[in-house]
Amino acid sequence: MNGCLTGLVSITAGCATVEPWCAFIIGIIGGWIYLSASALILRLKIDDAVDAIPVHLFGGAWGLIAAGLFSNERRMATAAYATDHLGWFYEWSRGSGNFTLIGVQLVSLLFVFGWTSCIFTPFCLALKYLNWLRIDPLEEIVGMDISRHKGPAYESEGSNAEAIMELSASRRNIMDDSGKGILSSVKSFKRDKPDDSAVVVATEDSPDVEKPAKDVEAA
């Protein structure tokens, strides 16, 4: 499925300037690029659960390059583009080898990489400094479906009962005037070990967990 999606991403840049048979070739190459990029992401241990990087980054980069290779005069004229510079393969057919269009596409690709890096890197560094870039490691084990939404999305997510209990014990139970538990930002998830005084978070939706952690262990 992601291979097909990468093919669609790959043809986006040149959708108005390439022939249908060229679009087919671009899409096929985009699928193989996805497979290679996905394997690279796994090897580099980059957390990308939906393979957005192989699909959109690598697929989009190939699409920009492909537009500079396969754009032809007729399609460019129909799309109201200037036809002084064609795709590199078509320039060779005219006997010129003009590198202008593919060169512009490569420069635009470098600009996108540079702009994204300059804008997003400081943002990520700030999040890392504030310890907001990642969730707590224990929440990663339990899964955010359980830790944030109070229920597993997949059957396998509910299997680690010990980790779920540890996560529950790392949160504090604050009681309001009516005696009901309320969820509050009483403890930021720093990467430290929960203390012994922590108790299970209770909410109005989950009254059955209104027990201190020590009582749970004793039971």
N, C-alpha and C positions, 0 to 999 in steps of 0.2 A: 504493500500500500504506500509506504513512504517513498519507494522507488518511483512509483507512478506520480506521486506528488512532486518529487524532485524534477521529473520530466516536465511537469506543468510550470514549475518555477523557472526552469531553464529556458523555456520558450517565451517567457513573458517579455523580456527586453526586446526581442526581435520579432514579435508576433505579427507586426504589420510590414516587415521588410524582408522576410524570407519566404521561400516557396514551401508548400506543404511537405514535399519530400525532404527538404532541409529540416523542417520542424521535427519530422520523424527521427532523423539522425540525431538531432540535438537532444531530443527526449531520451533516446536509447543511451546515448553517452551520459546524460544526466543520471539515469538509473544506475549505471556502473560507478559513476562518481559518488553517488550516495552510498553504495555498498562499501567502497574504499574508505570514504570519510567516516562512516559509522564505525568501521573496524578501528580506525585511527583514534576516534574519540574514546572507545573502550580501552585501547592500549594506553592512552594518556591518562586514563581514570578521571575523565571530565564528567561531572554529573549533568547529564542531559537526558532526562527520562523519556522525552518524546522525540528525540533526535532532531531538534530544531536546528542545530548547527549544521549537520550534514545536509538537511533539506534546504534550508533558506540561505545559509552562508555559502556553502560550497555550490549548491545548485544555482543560486543567484549570481555568484562570481562566474561560473561557467556560462550562464546566460548572457552576461555582458560581453564576454570574450566571443561567444558564438555569433552575436549580432555583428561584431566587427569582422567576422570571417565569412558569413553566409548572406549578408544583405546584398540584394541585387538591384539593378537600375530601375527596372519596371515597377517593382514593389515599392521602392523608395519614392518614385515619382507619383505613384498612386496615393501614397500616404503624405504627399506634399512635403517631402524632404528634398534637400538639395542632392543632386546626383553627381556632383563633382568628384566625390570620393565614395567608392563602393566597398563592399566587403573584400577582404584581402584575396580570397580565392577568385572572385570576379575581376579584381584588378589584374591578377596574373593572366586571366583569359584575355584581357585587353592589351597585354604585353607591357604593363607599366610596373606592376609590383608595388603600387602606391600603398604605403603603410599608414596613411593618415587616419582612416576610420578605426582600424584596430588599435592604433596608438592612442587615440582619444578614449576608446573604451577602457584600455589598460590604465590610463591616467585617472579616469573616473573611478575605477575600481580601487586604486591606491588612495584616492581622496576619501572614499567611503570608509576604508580601513582607518585612515588617519583621523578623520573627523570623529568616528565612533570611539577610537582609542582615547583621544584627547578629552572627549566629553564624559565617557562612561568610566574610565579608569579612576579619576578622582572620586566619583560617586561610590564605586566599589570599595576604594580604600577607606572612605569615611564610614561606610557600613561595617567594614571589617574592624575598624578602630572602636566603633561603638558596640561591637559584638552582635550586630544585627544581620550579618551576611548569611549566617547559617542558624538553623534551629539547634536546640540542645541535642547532643548525640543520643541521649536516651529516647528523645522523641523521634529521632531518625529510625531507631530500632523498632519502636512501637508502631510508628506510622502516624502521619498527621491526620488521617481519617479518624483514628481513634482518639488521639490527644486533643484535637481541635473540634471535631464534629461528633464525638461520642458514639462512634460506630464504625465498624470495618467496611470498606468498599469491596474487599475480596476476602474469601474464606481464610486464606493463609495469614491475614493480618491479625486475626484474633488468637493465634496459636501461642504467642509468647506471653503467657500469663505472668511469669516472674517479672519481665520488663514492664508490663502494664502496672503491676502492683508497685514496683519501684518508682515509676513515674508518678503514680497517684500519691505515694508517700512523700514525694519531693515538693508537693504543693501544700500551702497552708489553708486551713479552714477558718474563715472569718465569719463570725456570727453577728447578725444584726439584732436590732432590738426585739424583733419578733421571734428570734431563736432559729431562724432559717439560715442556711448557708448561702453565701453570695460569692460569686467569682470576682476576684479583685486582683489588681496588679500588685500583689504583695511580694512577689519574688521574681526578679528577672532571671531568665534561664542562662546564667553564667555556667561555664564548664567546670563546675565544682561538684563535690559529692554532697548529696542531701544530708542535712543534719538530723539528729535523732529526734528533735522537737517538732519536725515537720509532720503535718497531718493531712489526711485525705481531703481533697477539695469537695465540698458538697454544694449542690445547686438545687433549686426548686424542682428541676426535672429529674434529679437523681438523689432523692432523700435517703436511699438505702446505703449511701456511702458516707454518712455523717458520723464516722467513727475515727478516733485518733489512730495514727499509724501504729502506736505501741499496742493498742487494744487489738488491732487487726493481726499483728504478729502473735500476740498472746493466744488469740483464738485459733 
